Amino acid sequence: MEDRATAMREAGDVIQAVADSSLHEDSLVDLADVVTGGVAPDTARPRVFKCVGMSRQDLVVAVWVVDPNA
């Protein structure tokens, strides 16, 4: 996701999942941390990107995360 704090403030589906314990807030990772290499995604689990902003910018970044040479 773009930013954990933003998701917990604006992303209703994320807020509900955390509230009913389907998702743990500690498992949320900021997109910037993935892009800069600060956090390595767990490749053994599915990865989900949650957008709460400008989708066209998010798509460009998501493509780069998957394939930096694209």
Sequence and secondary structure as in RCSB ss.txt:
>XXXX:A:sequence
MEDRATAMREAGDVIQAVADSSLHEDSLVDLADVVTGGVAPDTARPRVFKCVGMSRQDLVVAVWVVDPNA
>XXXX:A:secstr
   HHHHHHH HHHHHHHHTTSS GGG   HHHHHTTSS   TTS       S HHHHHHHHHHHH TT 
